[in-house]
Amino acid sequence: MSRTRREMLTSVLALCATSTVDAWNQPPCGSGSKRDAPDATSLAAGDFLWPKRPRAIVPYSSQPGAAGSKERQNWEAEKGRYLKTLEAKPVLTAEDKERYKTVQGLTYDEFLILYLNDEDPQAMTPFGAIAPFYVGHVGIVEAGGNEPHVIEAVMGKGVQRLSYAAWRKGRQGELIWHGRLKGVADDAAAKIPQVAQTQVGKPYDFWNFDLSDDQGFYCSKLAWYAVCKATARALDDNNHPRRRLWYSPKQMLKSQHLCLINSPGNYTFR
């Protein structure tokens, strides 16, 4: 590991391990509405949005709309390219070897259960057994000025910033869950989109398992990174950024540090 990369990793680890926020376990915020989508006036800086088309699996690529037949093909191709990058390394770490073994044997159907449903890979049931549907994308709210914006990492576009109106227009017909950190002061929450905005233009990288690496992002990695940098805490209480597999939007939605301001219903089956 280079000195620069080692210093960056040490810095992020220290940042997430040193708390500047001491009120993570406050009572849930808000009573929670049940609208199909939150009104722009209800959004605050540092909030999060999980969009999903009703009765559809959200594609892992985070593109608006339902997953299509090409999702499986794209994922298999990306999986192959990722394994080749590991094979090309002169030396594999123990973590690399463990991840290679896991990813090599992972099917697309198993991946959907693991990533979209947040299942333990050791306790996965056959995909489709109960035909569940999941939330698979998350965006970060930037508020202030004339209108709120959404910052998100999307395949083919990278990290982008859109007005909430434009973001909604691109996701017509989708339900939107709206969450907020509990017990975090407004000024601290406002730093979350500020951090995310510094990453606008960075590429989408679904196969980057280091949550501290700012060279590429997928949607929930961007959220974890921004929260960590802004509040000095990890959303999942795991300060170690190098993960065996993905940190998914479903894992984030289940965080004890988040409360739902708007919920169109049971996010698993709506």
VOGU-3710 file (C-alpha; in Angstrom, 3 decimals, decimal comma):
1> msrtrremlt> 0,000/0,000/0,000  1,395/3,415/-0,951  2,068/6,018/1,712  -0,636/8,325/0,282  -3,259/5,565/0,286  -2,230/4,427/3,769  -2,531/7,969/5,077  -5,973/8,359/3,460  -7,223/5,089/4,946  -5,865/5,991/8,381
11> svlalcatst> -7,506/9,406/8,145  -10,920/7,980/7,268  -10,705/5,329/9,953  -9,837/7,980/12,514  -12,600/10,236/11,242  -15,292/7,586/11,622  -13,958/6,424/14,963  -13,868/9,874/16,561  -17,359/11,108/17,292  -18,375/14,728/16,946
21> vdawnqppcg> -22,038/13,755/17,257  -23,148/12,433/20,640  -26,888/12,083/20,059  -27,287/9,129/17,689  -29,812/7,401/19,916  -32,405/10,129/20,241  -36,118/9,179/19,857  -37,322/8,822/16,241  -37,866/12,130/14,458  -41,247/13,055/13,055
31> sgskrdapda> -44,487/11,096/13,004  -43,979/9,923/9,418  -46,279/10,517/6,453  -47,536/7,941/3,952  -47,412/9,877/0,688  -46,213/8,251/-2,525  -43,422/10,834/-2,554  -42,373/13,595/-0,137  -43,160/17,208/-0,920  -40,120/19,388/-1,601
41> tslaagdflw> -40,950/21,528/1,437  -40,439/18,530/3,757  -36,854/17,928/2,634  -33,890/19,036/4,741  -30,171/19,031/4,046  -28,659/15,631/4,741  -31,909/13,699/4,260  -32,007/10,540/2,129  -34,394/9,327/-0,567  -35,007/5,721/-1,642
51> pkrpraivpy> -36,984/5,577/-4,932  -38,674/2,415/-6,206  -41,186/1,632/-8,928  -44,203/-0,176/-7,404  -44,039/-3,979/-7,562  -40,670/-4,006/-9,280  -37,121/-4,975/-8,407  -34,920/-1,901/-8,604  -31,947/-2,574/-10,888  -28,610/-2,640/-9,112
61> ssqpgaagsk> -27,372/-0,066/-11,629  -29,656/2,479/-9,925  -31,187/3,603/-13,211  -34,820/4,755/-12,979  -37,396/2,080/-13,692  -37,613/-1,678/-13,298  -34,804/-4,121/-13,822  -34,649/-5,535/-17,332  -33,166/-8,665/-18,860  -29,887/-6,869/-19,540
71> erqnweaekg> -29,267/-6,387/-15,817  -28,207/-10,005/-15,438  -25,926/-9,851/-18,481  -24,342/-6,583/-17,369  -23,725/-7,905/-13,864  -22,158/-11,142/-15,128  -19,860/-9,164/-17,446  -18,830/-6,802/-14,646  -18,255/-9,709/-12,305  -15,918/-11,293/-14,859
81> rylktleakp> -13,977/-8,065/-15,337  -13,629/-7,613/-11,579  -12,305/-11,144/-11,091  -9,765/-10,533/-13,842  -8,498/-7,411/-12,049  -7,876/-9,525/-8,962  -6,203/-12,245/-11,025  -3,878/-9,616/-12,516  -2,620/-8,518/-9,106  0,885/-9,813/-8,370
91> vltaedkery> -0,032/-10,386/-4,729  -3,494/-10,875/-3,229  -4,248/-9,928/0,351  -6,167/-12,342/2,551  -9,182/-10,057/2,069  -8,758/-10,195/-1,733  -8,599/-13,992/-1,657  -11,739/-14,225/0,472  -13,622/-11,801/-1,780  -12,456/-13,604/-4,947
101> ktvqgltyde> -13,777/-16,903/-3,643  -17,107/-15,341/-2,641  -17,681/-13,368/-5,849  -16,545/-16,219/-8,096  -19,243/-18,498/-6,734  -21,945/-15,826/-6,514  -24,814/-16,078/-9,014  -26,866/-13,078/-10,102  -29,951/-14,403/-8,299  -27,952/-14,854/-5,102
111> flilylnded> -26,558/-11,358/-5,561  -30,072/-9,907/-5,736  -30,956/-11,534/-2,435  -27,678/-10,504/-0,838  -27,613/-6,896/-2,052  -31,248/-5,889/-2,450  -32,712/-7,885/0,413  -29,736/-7,595/2,780  -29,563/-11,329/3,483  -26,758/-13,248/5,141
121> pqamtpfgai> -24,982/-15,066/2,263  -24,717/-18,124/4,488  -28,484/-18,236/5,038  -29,916/-17,361/1,634  -33,070/-19,060/0,422  -33,693/-19,766/-3,278  -34,424/-16,536/-5,106  -38,074/-16,110/-6,016  -39,344/-18,461/-3,331  -41,623/-15,740/-1,942
131> apfyvghvgi> -41,241/-13,253/-4,825  -40,220/-10,247/-2,712  -39,481/-6,785/-4,076  -36,848/-4,434/-2,788  -35,467/-0,924/-2,509  -32,163/-0,700/-4,357  -31,128/2,940/-4,671  -30,571/5,962/-2,438  -29,902/9,655/-3,039  -28,729/12,472/-0,740
141> veaggnephv> -30,763/15,659/-0,300  -29,136/19,066/-0,610  -31,435/21,824/0,655  -31,110/25,580/0,685  -31,482/28,183/-2,020  -34,551/28,231/-4,231  -35,110/24,460/-4,413  -33,701/21,219/-3,010  -31,367/19,026/-5,036  -30,497/15,323/-5,020
151> ieavmgkgvq> -26,929/14,029/-5,233  -26,606/10,389/-6,280  -24,267/7,882/-7,919  -25,798/6,324/-11,038  -24,331/3,874/-13,535  -23,408/5,521/-16,817  -23,536/8,994/-15,273  -21,395/8,759/-12,162  -22,035/11,067/-9,233  -24,539/13,701/-10,343
161> rlsyaawrkg> -26,530/16,569/-8,844  -30,105/17,239/-9,991  -32,849/19,531/-8,777  -35,497/17,600/-6,866  -38,023/18,522/-9,558  -35,791/17,144/-12,325  -35,002/14,044/-10,271  -38,722/13,388/-9,728  -39,440/13,943/-13,429  -36,898/11,262/-14,314
171> rqgeliwhgr> -38,535/8,848/-11,874  -42,217/9,333/-12,682  -44,447/6,693/-11,126  -41,891/5,675/-8,521  -42,580/5,576/-4,797  -40,095/7,450/-2,616  -39,113/6,697/0,970  -37,662/9,677/2,851  -35,309/9,246/5,820  -33,376/11,471/8,206
181> lkgvaddaaa> -30,572/10,953/10,722  -31,726/10,967/14,325  -30,229/13,356/16,836  -27,901/15,169/14,430  -27,775/18,962/14,518  -28,801/20,820/11,367  -25,322/22,196/10,751  -23,796/18,719/10,947  -26,483/17,253/8,673  -25,890/20,058/6,157
191> kipqvaqtqv> -22,286/18,908/5,796  -23,452/15,563/4,362  -24,521/16,954/0,950  -21,525/19,296/1,030  -19,241/16,265/1,172  -21,270/14,485/-1,519  -21,145/17,524/-3,793  -17,337/17,439/-3,792  -17,613/14,023/-5,467  -19,871/15,141/-8,341
201> gkpydfwnfd> -18,341/14,000/-11,612  -16,611/10,974/-10,061  -17,303/7,680/-11,886  -19,813/5,042/-10,873  -17,921/2,005/-9,542  -20,040/-0,825/-8,207  -17,027/-3,087/-7,701  -15,081/-0,831/-5,363  -15,458/-2,388/-1,918  -13,418/0,230/-0,043
211> lsddqgfycs> -15,926/2,708/1,387  -13,124/5,200/2,056  -11,876/5,235/-1,550  -13,134/8,383/-3,285  -12,100/7,337/-6,806  -15,519/5,826/-7,597  -18,899/5,344/-5,957  -22,136/3,408/-6,016  -25,198/5,007/-4,436  -25,091/3,710/-0,851
221> klawyavcka> -21,296/3,904/-0,712  -21,577/7,630/-1,463  -24,096/8,008/1,374  -21,933/6,060/3,848  -18,862/8,075/2,855  -20,632/11,443/3,124  -22,134/10,640/6,540  -18,796/9,378/7,827  -16,933/12,480/6,691  -19,626/14,891/7,906
231> taralddnnh> -20,546/13,369/11,276  -17,525/11,190/12,138  -19,799/8,172/12,496  -20,516/5,090/10,387  -24,165/4,518/9,492  -23,831/0,812/10,279  -21,564/1,329/13,318  -18,742/-0,403/11,452  -15,793/1,996/11,251  -13,726/-0,292/9,030
241> prrrlwyspk> -14,222/0,936/5,427  -12,775/-2,079/3,591  -15,701/-4,481/3,192  -15,907/-8,033/1,907  -18,951/-7,163/-0,189  -21,279/-4,208/-0,798  -22,902/-1,863/1,712  -26,410/-1,867/0,273  -29,264/0,693/0,261  -31,361/-1,855/2,167
251> qmlksqhlcl> -28,724/-2,077/4,907  -28,719/1,703/5,103  -32,510/1,914/5,287  -32,404/-0,441/8,287  -29,863/1,690/10,176  -30,877/2,385/13,763  -29,617/5,930/13,249  -32,248/6,767/10,624  -35,960/7,419/10,942  -38,504/7,562/8,124
261> inspgnytfr> -40,147/10,911/7,493  -42,184/9,500/4,611  -43,027/5,854/3,931  -45,425/4,810/1,133  -45,804/1,452/2,873  -43,884/-1,759/3,403  -40,788/-1,078/1,278  -40,194/-4,795/0,763  -43,454/-5,429/-1,053  -44,728/-2,059/-2,368
//
